[in-house]
Amino acid sequence: MNIFAAVKSIRRKETFVWVRRRVDPLTTALAWKAYDSGFREANRLTPCRQSFHRDEFWQIMLDKDFDKIFLYIDGKPVGLAIMTLVLGKLPWINQEYFEEKFPDKIVAYVPTIVVSEEFRGDQRSGILMEKLYEIYGAWHCDLLAMDHSVGVNSFLPYLILRYFKGRVISRGKLDDQSYVTFSRSDQG
């Protein structure tokens, strides 16, 4: 299902959103630069990996089970959101958990919302959020799920609520994870 077949102008002439199921190698290479730039700091600051490795990213760009929303400025992809209904394709997601906890629900998972560091601000993430909501509705989903690191991007749930204002009934927390270290007492 490709619900956005053409490039659409959003708010400014220089900003575009393009959704495709399979992505050509040139676009993938350019999108990888924006993606890697956007997650570099988060990966440095947290013990848990916050993004796909390069080879995983390239695989997803070719996978028709993932919708990709590109944010273009001056013809260059500088932001990206990814969404899927096939949770088992995400290496860190336990699909069985969602099937058991929400047996009669269609769950869409968003593993990525990122804007290249140099283009953050000016509500560009909001443009991606609006498109996510359109896909979410077109897929007739019951739940939109995502994960985030509280230490790095704790604003994400609030950003979602801001852009989905009046369209989200409730927000539910699924889990908390803590990463801890232990040192030996003889090491001082």
C-alpha positions in Angstrom: 0.0 0.0 0.0 1.6 3.2 -1.1 -0.6 6.1 -0.1 1.7 8.9 -1.1 2.6 8.3 -4.7 4.1 11.7 -5.5 6.3 14.4 -4.0 4.2 16.8 -2.0 5.1 20.4 -1.0 4.5 21.0 2.7 4.5 24.6 4.2 7.6 25.7 2.3 8.8 25.3 -1.3 12.1 23.8 -0.1 10.6 21.2 2.2 9.1 18.0 0.8 7.9 14.7 2.1 8.1 11.6 -0.1 6.8 8.2 0.9 7.9 5.1 -1.0 8.0 1.4 -0.1 11.3 0.7 -1.9 14.0 3.3 -2.1 16.7 3.7 -4.8 20.4 3.4 -3.8 21.2 7.1 -4.3 18.3 8.2 -2.0 19.3 5.6 0.5 22.9 6.8 0.6 21.9 10.4 1.1 19.2 9.4 3.7 21.9 7.4 5.6 23.9 10.5 6.0 21.0 12.4 7.6 20.0 9.3 9.7 23.5 8.7 11.0 23.9 12.4 11.7 20.6 12.5 13.6 21.4 9.5 15.8 25.1 9.9 16.3 24.8 11.9 19.6 22.0 9.6 21.0 24.1 6.5 20.4 27.1 8.2 22.1 25.1 9.1 25.2 23.2 5.8 25.9 24.1 2.2 26.7 21.5 0.9 24.4 21.8 1.3 20.7 19.2 3.9 19.5 19.4 3.3 15.7 19.9 0.8 12.9 23.4 -0.2 11.8 24.2 0.8 8.3 23.5 -2.6 6.7 20.2 -2.8 8.6 19.2 0.6 7.4 20.0 -0.3 3.7 17.9 -3.5 4.1 14.9 -1.5 5.5 15.1 0.9 2.6 14.4 -2.0 0.3 11.8 -3.7 2.4 8.2 -3.1 1.3 7.0 -3.8 4.9 8.3 -0.5 6.0 6.9 2.9 5.0 9.5 5.6 4.8 8.7 9.3 5.0 11.5 11.5 3.7 11.9 15.2 4.5 13.7 17.0 1.7 15.3 20.4 1.7 16.8 21.7 -1.5 16.4 18.2 -3.0 18.4 16.5 -0.3 16.8 14.1 2.2 17.5 15.6 5.7 14.8 13.8 7.8 13.2 10.4 7.9 10.4 8.6 9.7 9.9 4.9 9.4 6.8 2.9 10.3 5.8 -0.8 10.0 3.1 -3.2 10.9 5.5 -6.2 10.9 7.0 -5.8 14.3 9.0 -9.0 14.1 11.3 -7.4 11.5 12.7 -5.0 14.2 15.6 -6.7 16.0 14.9 -5.1 19.4 11.1 -5.6 19.4 9.3 -8.6 20.9 6.4 -9.2 18.5 4.9 -11.9 20.8 4.6 -9.3 23.6 2.4 -7.1 21.4 0.4 -10.1 20.1 -0.4 -11.2 23.7 -0.9 -7.8 25.3 -3.0 -6.4 22.4 -4.5 -9.5 20.7 -7.3 -7.7 18.8 -5.4 -4.6 17.8 -3.5 -3.5 14.7 -0.2 -2.1 16.0 2.0 0.2 13.9 5.6 0.6 15.2 7.7 3.7 14.6 11.4 2.8 15.0 12.6 6.1 13.6 11.8 9.8 13.6 15.0 11.8 12.9 16.0 15.1 11.4 19.6 15.7 10.5 21.3 17.9 13.2 21.9 20.8 10.9 18.2 21.0 10.0 16.6 20.6 13.4 14.1 23.1 14.5 11.4 25.1 12.6 8.9 22.3 13.2 10.5 19.9 10.7 9.8 17.0 13.0 6.2 18.1 13.1 6.0 17.7 9.3 7.1 14.1 9.7 4.6 13.6 12.6 1.7 14.8 10.4 2.6 12.3 7.7 3.0 9.5 10.3 -0.5 10.3 11.5 -1.9 10.1 7.9 -0.4 6.7 7.4 -1.5 5.5 10.8 -5.1 6.4 9.9 -4.8 5.0 6.4 -3.7 1.7 7.8 -6.6 1.7 10.2 -4.3 1.1 13.2 -5.5 0.9 16.7 -2.1 1.6 18.3 1.0 3.5 17.4 4.0 2.2 19.4 7.6 3.5 19.7 10.5 3.4 22.1 12.7 6.2 23.2 15.6 6.8 25.7 14.5 9.1 28.5 18.1 10.3 28.9 18.3 11.4 25.3 14.9 12.1 23.7 12.4 12.3 26.6 10.5 14.9 24.6 9.3 12.4 22.0 6.0 11.4 23.7 5.2 15.1 24.2 6.0 15.9 20.6 3.6 13.1 19.5 0.9 14.4 21.7 1.5 18.0 20.4 1.2 17.0 16.8 -1.6 14.5 17.3 -3.5 16.9 19.5 -7.2 16.0 19.7 -6.5 12.8 17.7 -4.9 10.7 20.5 -7.2 9.4 23.2 -4.6 8.1 25.6 -0.9 7.4 26.1 0.2 4.2 27.9 3.6 3.2 29.1 4.6 -0.4 28.3 7.8 -0.9 30.2 10.8 0.8 31.9 14.3 -0.5 31.4 17.3 0.4 33.5 20.9 -0.2 32.6 23.2 -0.6 35.6 26.8 -1.3 36.3 28.4 -3.1 39.3 32.0 -2.8 40.3 34.0 -5.1 42.5 34.7 -3.9 46.0 38.4 -4.7 45.8 38.8 -2.2 43.0 38.3 0.8 45.3 
